[in-house]
């Protein structure tokens, strides 16, 4: 057991190395219960494996696993500021053309030295264990073989099962949440959680302007958008978000809190369309591995009050399974990259101007129904290679950036400038329309976490700033105005409640997930919220609990 504990600590340190090397400033925010629980699971896992392998073979297997995890964690931390999850392998394959674009960003001096050190360290550990095993006395082998092996075999099965159960919940780091996660494996707890949510009442103190259902509603999720002008430490040669701020000031606007950084766009998309947090899902990326049946969303909500729901995305339709997921979320029509003719490309991605034109062309089509259009842009997707921008556009110069970031962040800011101009042109066309129109615009996440600006600028001293974008809600009737910061799930429920009476789930989210602290932290009433999310995502199987969960969305 002592040897297992020693190995457990060793391999935990190995796998956690990328955090300390590449993002050491964020480790200060991790609590010790995370480290303790992780080490305990490693010790259990190793003790189970030792029942089936010799010590040398066990170390070889664990070194291979550790090397894979270290490299994977390094990559996901550099770009997304999070630990590796198994589905990243599938996404890397499906998006291999996109992933290949980021490879040059990985070839830094620090990463190369780190990988060389890793290989040499792993080889050294293996040779030490090999020497140790060769020096063991014969009676130790006899004891292990005849006395301990049978006992360890039974213990190994039990411990391995506990590890699998535990790791499925390791994304939540406090003991309270670990306990909560374990309990939600058992359906007998789910019913009482549903009963709790079904008693939620809409807080009348939350004032939301109610609109008639004759508006065309346009939602634009803008790729890698945020108002960079908010960072006082940077001096830009041009105001790259002035038109965005103009419409933000003429409607309801502020900061919006999102679940991801540098990628995993569909998690922000999922949270907006469903009003449910991925943080409490037992699936890391619901689009990819859990949405196989119809589930509640804004698209269904608008269809219920007579709207036609349309999704537009100017990239491949099969990426993130959008072509399969959108119909299940209630969209009647999906326009993808294949439906655009002679598009313009900026930085290697289709321009925002093209998707805005596509939205306008849909609005120009005759329809007896108002439209709910959900558009996901792609223009400002990284990487931001200077050479791809300087020959086509007037580059925005920025003072105050770390030298390593300068060219790429300037290219990013240049892309924001041209998105802002395209937004202005789009909004001017919207204002010419006879039909009442509501426009919701928000950014899905900030640029990749690889940039040194996150650790060098005081603006990002608080980690939640890395998960904070910007939004506005603008009405052609000028009847919506104000300033309010909100989580993306709150923005979703807010929009829905502008057109429909809030359901019990709407009321629960509006009452309990309205602030930065509630969204990023763990609020008191999280367990029933988690049970509901995982039931509608099919985690417990589609049974009477699933039907009970769906009924709450309708009440």
DRENVEXVO-133581 format. One record per residue: residue in three letters; y negated, z, x of N, C-alpha, C, CB in turn. Coordinates in pm, whole numbers, plus 50000, padded with zeros to 5 digits. Glycine has a CB too. Layout:
<atoms>
ALAYZXYZXYZXYZX...
</atoms>
This chain:
<atoms>
UNK501205000050084500005000050000498755000050087499995012249905UNK498765008050195497625008550286497364994850349497855019150396UNK498434988150391498284974750449497694965250347499644969450500UNK498144966150221497624957550115496134959950094498384959949984UNK495724972750100494304975950083493484970050198494104991250077UNK494024971250319493304965550436493144950550421494054968850567UNK494244943850385494154929250364493224925950248495554923350338UNK493264933950143492394931550027490934931850064492654941749918UNK490534941950142489144942950187488794931150277488914956350262UNK489714927650367489474916650461489224903450389490674915150556UNK490084900250293489934887350225488774887350126491224883750154UNK488454898850071487244899749988486024896550072487104913749924UNK485954902350191484814899850280484754885150318484914908650408UNK485904879250348485934864950383485374856250271487374860650415UNK485854858650149485474850050037484014852349997486394852449917UNK483524864650017482144867649983481154863150092481984882549958UNK481664858750206480804855150319479684845450281481644849050427UNK479944834950203478844825550171477654832450106479344814750079UNK477904842950026476794850049962475914856250069477304860849864UNK476534862550166475764869850268475074860350365476684879450345UNK475704849050393475124839750490474014831350429476204830650547UNK474294825450311473374815550256472384821150155474154804550193UNK472774831950085471884837149982471804852349994472374833049841UNK471634857350116471724871750135470664879450057471614875050281UNK469534873150024468494880549955468884884349813467214872449952UNK469824877049753470204880149615471274891049611470704867649545UNK471964893349723473034903249721472474917249690473784903449855UNK471184919249714470574932149686470674935649537469114932049730UNK470774925549452470784928049308472194930349253470144916449235UNK473214928849338474584931049292474894945949291475594923349380UNK475564950949186475884965149186477254967349251475864970849043UNK477484979549294478674982549373479954981649292478554996149433UNK479854982849159481074982049078481694968249089480774985348932UNK480844957749108481384944249124482284943649248480244933849136UNK481764948649361482514948349486483794956549474481654953449604UNK483694968449415484864977249403485954970649318484454990749340UNK485564965049202486554958849114487174946649181485914954848980UNK486344938549249486864926649316487874930349425485704918449376UNK487544940449506488444944749613489754949949554487774955549700UNK489644957449444490844962849380491764951549335490464971649261UNK491184941149277491994929949232492654922749350491144920049152UNK491924921449460492504915249579493674923449630491444913649689UNK493514936549630494594945249678495834944049590494124959849684UNK495614944049457496734942249364497434928849387496234943149218UNK496624918349402497174905049420498014904349548496044894549426UNK497484909649655498184909149783499464917349778497284914049897UNK499394929049715500584937549705501674930449624500224951049640UNK501274922749524502244914949447502834903749529501604909349322UNK501984896449605502454885249686503404889849795501264877849748UNK503164901749850504004906649960505444909049916503424919450017UNK505674909949785507044911549736507844898649751507034915949589UNK507154887449764507854874549766507784867549902507274865549660UNK506844871549989506664864650116506764874450233505304857450119UNK507114869150349506984877050471505494878650499507724870250593UNK505164888250584503734890950608503054878750669503574903050701UNK503724871850759503124860050823502864849050721504034854850934UNK503864846450636503694836050534502624839950433505024833250462UNK502594852850399501584857650304500184855250359501794872650274UNK499984858650487498674856750547498314841950553498634862950688UNK499294833450584499024819050587498564814050451500274811350631UNK499294818250344498914814050208497514819050174499944819350104UNK497254831850202495954837550168494824831450251495994852650188UNK495114828050377494084821450458493724807750402494544820050603UNK494744800350359494474787250299493654788750171495804779850268UNK494054798550087493284801049964491864805449998493984811749877UNK491744814450096490434819650133489534808550188490574830750237UNK490094799950274489294788950329488794779750218490124780950432UNK489684776750124489284768350011488174775149930490484765349919UNK488354788149902487364795449823486044796849897487894809149787UNK486114798950029484884800450106484084787550103485204804350252UNK484744776250128484044763350126483514760449986484994752050172UNK484344763249884483924760549746482754769449707485094762749649UNK482824782349741481734791549711480454787549785482124805849748UNK480624782749909479454778349985478744767049913479864773850125UNK479514757149869478924745449803478264749349671480004734749777UNK478974757249589478394760749458477204770249474479454767249368UNK477224778649578476064787349600474874779349650476414798449698UNK475114769949739474014761949792473304754349680474524752049898UNK474074748849586473474740349484473204747349352474354728649460UNK474084756649312473974762349177473774777349174475184759049099UNK473764783849291473474798149297474484806249218472064800949246UNK475734802649225476794809749154478094808149231476944804549008UNK479104816049192480414815049253481174803049198481214828049231UNK482124798349274483004787249233483874791249115483894782749351UNK484064782049020485034783848912486004772048916484324784948771UNK487264774048877488274763548892487884750148831489554768048831UNK487114750248722486804737548658485844728948741486214739948521UNK485244734948845484404727048935485194715849001483764736149042UNK486494717849019487334707449080487374695148990488784712749106UNK487574697648861487614686648764486264679548760487994691748623UNK485174687548757483844681648749483514673648875482794692548728UNK483964678448991483704671049115484384657449112484184679149237UNK485584657049051486294644249041485624635048940487774646649002UNK485324640448821484714632048717483334627248758484634639748586UNK482614635748830481264631948873481204628549020480294642948843UNK482274622449071482354620149217481244611049267483714614049252UNK480754601749184479664593249228478374601249243479464581649130UNK478184611149155477014620049166477204629649283476794627949034UNK478404635549292478674645249400478464638949537480094650649389UNK478854626249551478714619449680477254618549725479314605449673UNK476344617949627474924617049660474424629749729474104614349534UNK475094641049703474634653749758475234657049893474954664849661UNK476214649149940476884652350066475934653550184477914641850096UNK474934644650198474024646250313473324659850316472964635450311UNK473104665950197472434679050193473294690050251472054682550051UNK474614687850257475514698050309475624697850461476884696250250UNK475224686750522475434685150665474304691450746475564670550700UNK474024704050721473024711150799473694717950917472274721450711UNK472894721851016473414728351136474124741351099472284731151236UNK473504749251006474094762050968475474760350907473174769350870UNK475624750250819476904748150752477984743850851476754737650641UNK477634734850943478614730051042479094741651131477994718751129UNK478154749751180478524761351262479394770951182477264768651314UNK479024773051056479774782050969481214777350952479094783250831UNK481414764250930482754758850909483594759751037482674744250862UNK482974757051151483694758251278484144772751300482814753551397UNK483214782151275483544796351289484654800351193482294805051263UNK484614795051073485634798150973487014793751020485294791450839UNK487114781551072488394776251117488924784651234488254761451159UNK488054787451331488484795351446488884809551405487354795951551UNK488104815551312488424829051265489744829551191487324834051175UNK489984819651105491234819151029492424817451124491194807750925UNK492254808851224493334806651321493614819551399492964795251418UNK492534826651438492694839151513493424849751432491354844351556UNK493064851151305493724860951219495224857851206493054861251078UNK495524845151188496934841151172497734844251298497034826151138UNK497164841451415497884843851539498084858851563497124837551658UNK497104867051523497254881551538498384886751451495954888651502UNK498454881851328499514886251237500874881351286499244881151093UNK500904869151340502154863851393502654872451509501954849251439UNK501744876451596502124885151708502594898751657500944886951806UNK501884903951556502264917051499503664916351438501244921551392UNK503954905651370505274904551304506374903251408505304892551208UNK506114896151517507124894451621507464907651691506654884351724UNK506504917051690506694929751759507304940551670505384934651813UNK507494937051544508094947251455509514950651500508114942151307UNK509874962951481511234967051515512184962951403511304982251540UNK513444961451442514444956351349514604965151226515774954951418UNK514504978451241514764987151127513704985451017514835001751172UNK512474981051056511444978650955511844967050864510094975851022UNK512474956950924512934945650844514034950150748513444934150935UNK514934958850803516044963550720515534971550601517024972050804UNK514554980550626513984988550517513324979450414512944998750573UNK512544969850464511854960950371512864953050288510924951350447UNK513934948550353514874939850285515714947250183515774933250386UNK516234959050220517224965550134516664976650045518304971250219UNK515544982750087515034993950008513764990449932514785005850098UNK512854983749998511544981449936511464968549855510474981250042UNK512304958649891512154945549831512374945749680513104935749895UNK513454952749636513754953249494512634960149416515084960349470UNK512134971149472511054978449406509774970049402510794991849479UNK509464963749514508244955749521508314943549430507994951349663UNK509504937949411509654925949326509204929049184511114921049326UNK509684940749131509294944548996507804947748989510134956648947UNK507334955249089505934958949093505034946549108505674968749207UNK505514936949187504734924849210504464917049082505454915949307UNK505474916148995505294908848869504224915548783506624908048791UNK504294928748774503324936248693501914934748750503714951248687UNK501784936448882500464935748943499874921748934500544940049087UNK500704911448953500224897648943499694894848802501344887748979UNK500414899848700499944898148562498594904948542500984903948462UNK498454917148595497184924348582496054916948651497304938548639UNK496354910948766495334903448839494864891448758495874898948975UNK495814883948703495464872248621494594876448503496744865048571UNK494984887348438494224892448324492834896748369494964904148258UNK492784903148483491504908148532490564897148577491724917648644UNK491084887448653490224876848704489654868148593490994868248802UNK490344867448480489804859648368488544866048314490844858248257UNK488284878448353487114885748304486174890148415487554897748226UNK486414885648539485694891148652484234886848654486354886948780UNK483854877048567482464872648566481514883548519482324860348478UNK482034894048454481194905048409481444916948501481474908648260UNK480404922248561480574930648677480554945748649479524927448775UNK480064950048534479974964348511481264969348448478764967848423UNK481654981748474482874987248413482844986348261483065001648455UNK481654988448202481554987648056481974974048004480124990648012UNK481514963548073481844950048026483284946348057480914939848088UNK483804951148170485214948648199486064954148086485624955048334UNK485774966548043486504972647932486344964447806486024987047908UNK485124960347778484864952247659485674939447660483374949047647UNK485694932747777486434920147788487914922047764486204913947924UNK488474932647821489894935447801490204937347652490314947947881UNK489314944547584489564947447442489524934647358488544957447389UNK488674925047397488554913047313489764903847325487304905547349UNK490724907247410491964899547412492804902547288492774902647540UNK492524913647220493374918047110492644915746977493754932947127UNK493184907046889492504903046766492164914646673493344893346693UNK492844925946685492574936846592491144942046606493564948346614UNK490504939446721489124943846740488134933646683488844946146888UNK488564921446663487664910746627487114912546486488364897446637UNK487954916646392487524918046254486354927746241488674922846167UNK486454939246307485374949046297484084943646360485784962246365UNK484234935546466483044929346526482374919946429483424921946655UNK483174912246354482614902946255481884910746146483724894146194UNK482494921746104481874929846000480514935046046482784941645962UNK480424938346174479164943246228478094932346219479344947846375UNK478434920146265477464909246262477104905546119478004896946336UNK478074906046028477824902045889476844911345818479134901545812UNK476554922745880475594932145821474174930045878476044946545846UNK474024920445971472714918146031471744912745926472814908346149UNK470554917845926469514913145836468344907745916469044924445742UNK467724897245863466604890845930465424900445937466204877845858UNK464894902146057463754910846076462474903846029463624915046224UNK461904908745920460744902145863459524902845953460414908245729UNK459564911546056458454912346150458404900146242458554925046233UNK459534892846250459574880546330459044869246242461024877446383UNK457794865446261457194855246175457484841346230455664857346163UNK458114833146149458414819346185457914810246074459944817146210UNK457034801146108456454791846011457544783545946455414782746077UNK457604783445813458604775545741458034761745709459054782845610UNK458774751145741458334737445720459204730645615458384729545852UNK458644720445551459424712445456460414703645532458484703745368UNK461484699945465462524691945531462244677045521463894694945470UNK460984673245543460644659045546460044655045681459654655745434UNK460154663945778459724660845914460834653445987459334673845991UNK460464643846071461384639246174461324649646287461024624546226UNK462494654246331462554664646434463134658546561463414676946387UNK462364659046669462784653146797462854664346901461794641846843UNK464034665946961464214675847067464474668447197465394685747034UNK463714671747300463864665247431464244675947533462554657847474UNK465464674947586465884683547696465634675747825467414687747683UNK464634680147900464164672548016464864677348143462644673948031UNK465494668048213466264671148333465394677448442466934658448386UNK465814688848492465204695948605463694697248589465514688648736UNK463264700348467461824701548443461384716148448461454695348308UNK460294718648518459564731148502458144728848552460254742948580UNK457234737248508455824735548542455574741148681454904742448438UNK455694732748782455574736948922454164741748955455964725549015UNK453184737948872451804742248897451624757348880450834734748804UNK452604764148818452524778748800452644786248932453614783448704UNK453184779949034453414786649162452114786549243454574779849243UNK451394797749245450074798449309450144795849459449444811949283UNK451304798449519451414796849665451464782149707452664803849715UNK451634773049612451704758749643450404751849602452904752149571UNK449954742749685448774734649654449214720149644447654736449762UNK449094714349524449534700649500448354691149504450264699549365UNK448564679149555447494669149562447194663049426447864658249660UNK448064665449329447864660049194448424670049094448554645949178UNK447834670448975448334679248869449474671848799447194683148768UNK450704675448830451854667448789452354670848648452984669248887UNK451844681548586452314685348452451134687348355453154698248459UNK450044680548378448844682848297449024678548152447654675448357UNK449774667848127449964663447990450954672547916450454648947986UNK451954677347989452864687147929452074699247883453974691248029UNK451194704547970450424716447934449444713647821449664721648056UNK448974701547811448074697847702448764699747568447594683247717UNK449994694747556450704696047429451274710047410451824685747421UNK451514716747520451934730747510450804739147450452344736247649UNK449574736147491448414743747441448084740247296447204741047529UNK448544728647250448254724547112449364728147014448014709647108UNK450384735047064451474739346979451904753347016452664729646989UNK453174756246995453754768847040454424766247174454784774646934UNK454154774547273454734771847404454814784147490453924761347475UNK455464782547604455624793547699456784790747791455844806747625UNK457354801347846458514799947934459784801147850458494810648046UNK460824794147897462134794847830463174798747934462504781247761UNK464024808347900465044813347992466344805847969465254828647975UNK466924800648078468104792048068469244797948151467774777648116UNK470494793448127471644799948191472024794848328472804798548104UNK471414783848376471904777448498470744773648590472744765048465UNK471094770048714470124764648809470784753148884469614775748908UNK470064742148901470504731248986471614722548930470944736549113UNK472124725348811473214717448754473814724248633474284714948858UNK474994719348590475654724548470474714723548350476104739248490UNK474054712148340473104709448233473654712748096472684694948237UNK474954709748075475504711347941475594725847895476874705147934UNK475504735447987475484749347942474164752547872475704758848060UNK473054747347926471764748647856471824741047723470594743347944UNK472394729247728472534720847608473364728047501473184707347644UNK474484733947543475344741347450474584752947388476604746347522UNK473854760347471473144771947419472054767847320472524779947534UNK471384756647345470364752447250470974747547120469494741547312UNK472004739347128472574733447007473314743646922473514722147044UNK473944753646985474734763346909474044776746891476054765446977UNK473044779746975472404792746969473294803947017471954795446830UNK474304800847100475244810747152475224810547304476684807947099UNK475294822147367475204822947512476534820147581474704836647552UNK476494811447681477684808847762478054821147846477454796747854UNK477094829847872477334841947950478474850247890476064850347959UNK478574850447758479584858647692480824850747653478994865047570UNK480904838347701482074830247671483134832247778481694815447661UNK484404832547739485494833147837485764819447897486774838647772UNK484984809547857485054796147916483754793947992485284784947806UNK483854789748119482634787848196481784776348138482964784948343UNK482414765348101481684753748055482314748947924481694742348164UNK481834753747809482474750947680482664736047650481674757047571UNK481704727447687481864713147660483164707847720480664705247716UNK483474712847841484574707147917485944712047873484394710148062UNK486034724647832487394729947816487624738247691487734738047933UNK486714737647592487004745747474486624739347341486314758647486UNK485684730147337485274724547208486224713247170483794719347212UNK487174716447084488164706647038488174705646885489564710247088UNK487414714146819487294713946673485804714446637488064726046609UNK485494711046512484114712046467483624726346483483964707346320UNK482364727546529481814741046539480334740646500481984746646683UNK479794751946454478414752346406477424747946513478064766246359UNK476394740346471475354736046564474144731546483475864724646657UNK473034729146554471824724346489472044710946421470694723346590UNK472894702446481473144689246422473744690646282474084680846512UNK474724699646265475294702246132474244708546041476544711446143UNK473474717946095472464724746014471484714745953471704735046098UNK471014705346033470054695445982470734685645886469404687746098UNK471974682245912472684673545818472814680045680474074670045873UNK473004693245679473154700345552471914699645466473504714745578UNK470734697645528469504696645447469014682245439468404705645507UNK469944672745460469624658745433469204650345551468584658145336UNK469334655345672468924647845791470054639045843468464657445900UNK469674628845921470624621246001470514626346144470354605645992UNK471624630446203471624636446337472054626046441472554648746342UNK471184624146542471414613946645471274620346784470404602046630UNK472184617246874472104621947013471854609947104473414629447055UNK470994611847204470684601247301470744607247442469274594947274UNK471464600447531471524604747671471684592347757472704614747696UNK470784590647855470794578347934471624579748061469384574447971UNK472864584848042473864584748148475204581648082473914598548225UNK476284582148160477594578248109478014586747990478634579348220UNK478524580347887478844587447763479984597447780479194577647654UNK480914594647873482084603247888481824615347978483254595347943UNK480684615348048480394626448139480204639348059479144623448225UNK480844650248103480864662948030481504661547891479444668548016UNK482264650947870482954648747740481984647447623483914660247713UNK480764643047650479794642247541480264633047428478444637347594UNK480964622147464481414612947360482424619347267482024600547424UNK483144629747314484084636947230483444648947161485274641447312UNK482534655547233481954668047183480884665647078481364676047298UNK480034655547098478914653447005479354651846858478134641247047UNK480394643946829480834643246689481284656846635481984633246675UNK481894665046719482354678246675481174687746651483304684346777UNK480054684946716478844692946695477994687346581478024693546822UNK478454676446520477774671446400476924659146417476934681946347UNK476904653046534476094641046553476804628746496475774638846704UNK476074621346416476634609346352476564597146443475904606346221UNK475674597546540475474586046628475154591146768474324576746575UNK475734584446868475484588147007475114575547084476734595047072UNK473894575447138473404564247218473474568647365471934560047177UNK474194561047447474384564747587473874553747680475864567847616UNK474104555647808473624546547913473994532047883474194550748048UNK475174530247828475674516647803474844509247697477134517347759UNK474034516447622473264510447513471834507147552473264519747394UNK471484508847680470134505747727470144491947795469614516747825UNK469134484147770469034470747829467914470447933468784460047720UNK468244465648053467304464048164466424476448184466434451948139UNK467044487848207466254500048225465584500748362467144512248206UNK464584509448371463894512248498464564524548561462354514748475UNK464684524348694465294535648764464284541948861466564531148840UNK464264555148861463384562648951464254572549028462234570148873UNK464264571449161465074580449242466564579049217464664594649216UNK466984567449169468414565149146468874568149004469204573249241UNK467964572748917468344576548780467454569348680468244591848761UNK467994567048560467234560048458465994567948418468124557348335UNK464894560948398463604567448380463474574048243462484557348398UNK462574583848237462254590348110461574580548015461354602548132UNK460814571248071460134561547986461144553747902459304551848071UNK462304550647959463324543147885463884551347769464474539147979UNK464144564147791464724572047682463684574647574465284585447736UNK462404575847612461354577447512461234564847425460004580647580UNK461364553247489461324540747413462494539947316461344528647508UNK463654544747359464834544547273464644553847153466094548647353UNK464034565347174463744574447063462824567546962463104587547114UNK461784561247014460824554546925461474543146848459644549047006UNK462394535946914463064524846844463944530146732463914516546943UNK464564541846750465354547946643464464552346528466154559846697UNK463304557746561462374562146458461794550446380461244570346519UNK461704538746444461154526846377462124520646277460764516546481UNK463394524046290464394518646198464224524746059465814521046251UNK464404516445958464244521345821465354531345787464254509645720UNK464954542245725465934552445689465434560345569466214561845808UNK466354563045478466004571245363466034586145397466944568445247UNK466574589145515466694603045557465754605945674468154606245597UNK465254618145682464554622145805465564622845919463834635845787UNK465074621746042465964621546158465864634446239465654609546247UNK467014639546285467074649746388467624642746512467964662246345UNK466764640946613467144633846735467154643746852466174621946764UNK468294644546919468444653147037468614644047157469664663147021UNK467624643947247467634634847362467714642747492466384625947361UNK468624638547580468814645147710468444635047818470304650147728UNK467384637947894466934628747997467714630748127465424630548023UNK467494621848223468244622748350467384619248472469454613548345UNK466154614648450465344609148560465214618648680463964605648510UNK464964631248655464644640448765465864647848819463624650548720UNK467024642048801468244647648859468184645949012469524640748800UNK468634656049084468674654949230469824646149275468794668749294UNK469954643649403469054647949511467784639549514469764647049646UNK466754644949575465454638249576465184632549716464324648149534UNK465754620849742465614614749874464244607849885466764604649901UNK463514611949986462134607250006462044592050008461564612850136UNK463044585850072463024571250085463104564249949464174566550174UNK463764570649852463914564649720462614565249639465024571549644UNK461684573749680460444575549604459244568949670460174590149586UNK459164569749804457924565749872457614550849857458014569250018UNK458624542449844458384528049834457984523749694459614520549877UNK458214532349593457944528549455456754535949396459154531149370UNK456514548349440455554557049373454564562949472456284568149298UNK453464567849418452484575149500452984589549516451044574849437UNK453364593049638453974606149662452944617349646454604606649803UNK453344627749577452514639749562452694648549686452894647649432UNK451604652149751451664660749869451544675349827450544657049969UNK452324683949893452334698149859452164706449986453664702049786UNK451194715649983451004725150092451594738650051449494726450128UNK452244745350147452814758450119454324758650114452274763649992UNK454944747050129456404746150125457024748550262456834732450072UNK458234754150267458964754250394459174739950442460344761550378UNK459084737550572459144724050625460434716850585459014724350776UNK461534724450581462814718150547462804712150407463934728450559UNK462044718350315462024713950175461004702950148461734725550085UNK460044701250237458824693950206459064680250142458014692350330UNK459824671650207459984658050157460724657750023460734649550258UNK461794665950010462564665449886461784671449769463874672849904UNK461104682649790460354688749680459134680249644459914703049717UNK458544673749743457454664449712457974652649630456784659449843UNK459164647849660459764637149581460034642049438461064632149646UNK460534654349427460774660149295459484661049214461394674049310UNK458414666149277457124667349210456584653649169456114674349300UNK456854643649251456434629949217457174625249092456704620249335UNK458474628249084459224624848964458674632048841460694628348982UNK458294644848857457674652148745456394645348698457374666748787UNK455604640648793454344633948759454604621748670453594629648886UNK455604613748706455874601548627456564604948495456734591748708UNK457294615948489457834620648361456704625248270458834632148383UNK455724631848331454574636848255453774625348195453674645448345UNK453594614748273452884602948222453674596448108452644592548337UNK455004595548126455844589848019455784598447893457304588448067UNK455724611747911455604620847795454294618247722455684635647840UNK453224616547796451914613747735451974600847652450804612547844UNK452544590247708452654577547636453484579247509453274566747726UNK454574586847519455444589247405454704596947295456704596947450UNK454024607547333453334615747234452194607947166452784628547299UNK451554599147240450514590847178451084581647071449794582547285UNK452294576547095452954568346993453394576746873454174561147054UNK453844588946899454254597946791453064601046699454844611146849UNK451894602946759450714606446680450274594946588449574610246773UNK450684582846620450324571246537451204569946413450424558446619UNK452294577246408453244575746298452694581846169454584582346334UNK453114575746058452714580845927453534593045887452854569945821UNK454794593245934455684604045893455404616645975457154599745909UNK455494628245908455324640845979456424642146085455364652845880UNK456044647146203456974647846316456824661146389456744636046414UNK457954666646425457984678746507458674675246639458734690546434UNK458054678646751458614675946883458864689246955457674666746968UNK460104691047001460464702547084460814697047222461674710747022UNK460174702447326460394697747463460664709847550459174689447516UNK461734709247632462024720247724462794714947845462824731447653UNK462714722447955463474718948075464824725648076462704722748201UNK465844718748130467214724248127467474734348239468224713048136UNK466854732348356467034741548468466094737648581468504741548518UNK466004746048684465204743048801466034734748900464704756048867UNK465384729549007466124721649107467204729949177465164715949212UNK468034723149253469164729249324468744741649403469804719149416UNK469664751349405469404763949475469434762449627470424774449434UNK469674750349678469734748349823468364749749889470304734649855UNK467274748749812465954748249872465494761949923464944742849772UNK464884761750041464424774050104463244780350028464014771350249UNK462594772549941461444778049869461834790049783460804767149781UNK463094790449740463514801649656463524814849732464894798849599UNK463764814249862463784826549941462474828950015464924826150040UNK461624818650026460404820250106459154822450020460194808150193UNK459174818649892458004820149807458094833049725457844808049713UNK457004840349720456984852949646457224850749496455644860049667UNK456874839049446457054835949304458494838349260456644821449274UNK459444835749351460864836949317461474850349361461644825449381UNK460634860249388461154873249429462084879149323460014882949456UNK461764876849197462624881349088463584870049055461784885548963UNK464884873249060465904862849046465784855148916467274869049055UNK465314861648806465254854548678464264842948679464874864348567UNK463324843048775462394831648786463134818748819461324834548893UNK464274820048884465064808248917465764802648793466104811649025UNK465744810348685466364806148560465324805348448467494815948520UNK464104801648486463004801148390462354787348394461974812048419UNK462414780348282461754767448270460584768948171462754756248223UNK460174758048109459014758248018459304749647896457734753348091UNK458584752447787458844745147662457554744147579459954752047580UNK457594735347480456594735547372457224730547243455344726947409UNK456654735147132456954729746999455634724546943457604740646902UNK455574711646915454344705246870454574698746733453854694646973UNK453624700646643453714694946508452574685146486453694706046400UNK452874673746427451824663846396450834669346294452454650846342UNK451234679646219450354685746118449514697146175451174690846002UNK449674699946305448884710146375448964723946307447424705746383UNK450134726846251450304739546180451124749646258450954737046046UNK451394746646386452164755746471451384757746600453604750246500UNK451074770046631450284772746751450574786846800448774770746724UNK450604788646931450824801946983451394801447123451734809846893UNK451614813147178452194814247311453264825047308451104817547419UNK454484821447343455584831047338456684826647434456144832347194UNK457144835747517458284833247605459554836947531458164841247739UNK460624829147552461854831947477463084826147546461744826347336UNK464254832047523465514826347572465824813247498466684836447554UNK466624804747559466954791847499467704793647367467784783547596UNK468554803947355469274806147230468314810547120470384816647249UNK467264817747157466254821847060465454809647014465304832647120UNK465124800747107464424788347072465224780346970464154779847198UNK466544779846991467434772846898467344778746758468884773346948UNK467514792046749467474798746618466084797946557467914813446632UNK465064798046640463694796946594463494783546523462704798346711UNK463934772746589463794759446530464544758546398464304748646626UNK465764763546396466564762846274465884770446160467974768546298UNK465344782146189464734790546086463424784646035464504804646139UNK462854775246106461674768046056462014759345936461074759446166UNK463314756045921463724746945814464744752845717464294734445874UNK465404763745756466454769545672466354784745672467854765045721UNK466874790645566466984805245563467954809645673467474810145423UNK467614820045746468504824445856469824829945803467814835045942UNK470904826345871472214832145839472354845445911473374822445880UNK473494851945893473734864645960473714863146112475064870745915UNK474274852146162474274849946307472864847246357475214838046344UNK472084839246282470684837046319469954850346330469984827946216UNK470154858746229469474871646227469894880246346469774879046096UNK471174880046378471684888046490471004883746620473214886546503UNK470944870546645470354865646770468844867946771470644850546789UNK468164865046661466714866946655466334881546675466164861846522UNK467184890646629466894904846641467294910646776467584912446532UNK468304904646842468904911046960468774903347090470324913446934UNK468464890347085468384882347208467044875147212469574872147217UNK465974882747199464654876747190463834878347317463904882747074UNK464284886647410463494889547530464234885647658463124904347534UNK463484885347765464074882547897465144892947932462974882348005UNK464824905647907465764916447942467064915247863465134930147916UNK466974911747734468174910347652468994898247692467804909447504UNK468324887447729469034875047764469744876347898468054863247769UNK469074881747998469664882648132470484895348150468574882048237UNK470214905548072470924918048086472114918947992469994929648062UNK472544931147967473654933547876473134942647765474894940047951UNK472874936947648472314945247542473424952947470471524936547442UNK473014963247403473944972847345474954966447250473174983647273UNK474524956247177475374950447073476094937747119474544947446950UNK476284936547252476924924647307478384922847266476844925147456UNK479214933547257480644931447227480924923247100481314944647214UNK480294926246984480574917746867480094903446886479934923746742UNK478984901746957478444888446988479464880547069477094889547066UNK480064887147170481084880747254482324876947171481484890247369UNK482754885847084483914882947000483684870546914484244895046910UNK482484869646856482154858246771482184845246851480774860146706UNK481544845346967481464833247050482864828447088480624836047177UNK483704837447136485024833347182485954829447069485654844447262UNK485714834646950486524830546835486184816246792486324840146717UNK484894813046782484534799446740484854789246848483054798746705UNK485004793946974485414784747080486944783847092484824789247213UNK487654790547003489114789247000489834797747100489484775247022UNK489184807847156489844815947259491024823647202488844825647322UNK490934827647076492024835447016492984826646935491444846346928UNK492744813546935493544804746850492844802746717494964810446829UNK493074791446654492404788546528493214794446413492214773146508UNK492814806346370493534813546266492544818946165494394824846325UNK492954829346092492054834745991490794840746054492774845345908UNK490894845446178489714850646245488684839546267490094857046380UNK489174827746300488284816146319487554812946189489084803846368UNK488284812946079487674810145949486654821045913488744809045840UNK486984833445945486054844445918484774842745999486704858045950UNK484944838646125483774836646211482894825446156484214833346355UNK483514814246116482744803046064481984806945938483654791246036UNK482604815345856481954819045730480664826945755482914827445643UNK480614834345866479404842045897478254832445927479654851546017UNK478564821045989477514811246019476914805345891478074800046108UNK477664805745782477194799745658476444809845570478364793945580UNK476594822845597476004832945509474604836845556476894845245503
</atoms>
